[in-house]
Amino acid sequence: MLNKKSTKRNTATDHHAPKRRFINQLEDPQVQGWRSLLAAFLCVYSHLERELLTRGCSISRFQILLHLYFYGPQTQSELGRKLLLTRGNMSMFISRLRRDNLVQSVRTKGSQREKCALTLEGTAFFESLFPGHIKRIKKMVPVLPPDMMNFLRTLSNATCD
């Protein structure tokens, strides 16, 4: 029969065992790669968003404007899929963009589906943001070698489809 003291010691020892296994998992090269990729992304993302927010625009809002500017009118569902936003978030963003007169609803020839399109004000707003945003990206992000770009595209396509 075990006494209470030895039971407590075993419980304390067992308590640290998972932590040691988890620490070993953190040292795995793939996990370290993911953590480095995430840290770099968060650093760049937060810097770029801070800059955009001084102009009244979040990264998500900017991405919606970018897609509408370069690819033309799209449904909320199409935008949400491309930008990895939920229907609820997409709906909220589009409502706010409409309220701010940056986006309008349109129907294109041959389609009964309502699509989102930039207003003239939305186009002008995006065009005022884009050059400075690209300049900041070029300051922060080095030119990546083609094999790294291919790897990142493969990773994105494999995990986001």
SULQUIDA-V800469 format. One record per backbone hydrogen bond with DSSP energy under -0.5 kcal/mol. NH is the residue of the N-H (numbers start at 1). CO is the residue of the C=O. Records with the same first field share a line. If there is no record, write none. Layout:
NH->CO, CO
This chain:
7->3
8->4
9->5
10->6
11->7
12->8
13->9
14->10
15->11
16->12, 13
17->13, 14
18->14
20->16
21->17
22->18
23->19
24->20
25->21
26->22
27->23
28->25
32->28
33->29
34->30
35->31
36->32
37->33
38->34
39->35
40->36
41->37
42->38
43->39
44->40
45->41
46->42
47->43
48->44
49->45
50->46
51->47
52->48
53->49
54->50
55->52
56->53
57->52
62->58
63->59
64->60
65->61
66->62
67->63
68->64
69->65
70->66
71->67
72->68
74->116
79->75
80->76
81->77
82->78
83->79
84->80, 81
85->80
90->86
91->87
92->88
93->89
94->90
95->91
96->92
97->93
98->94
99->95
100->96
101->98
102->97
103->97
104->117
106->115
108->113
111->108
115->106
116->74
117->104
119->102
123->119
124->120
125->121
126->122
127->123
128->124
129->125, 126
130->126
131->127
133->129
134->130
135->131
136->132
137->133
138->134
139->135
140->136
141->137
142->140
148->145
149->145
150->146
151->147
152->148
153->149
154->150
155->151
156->152
157->153
158->154
159->155
160->156
161->157
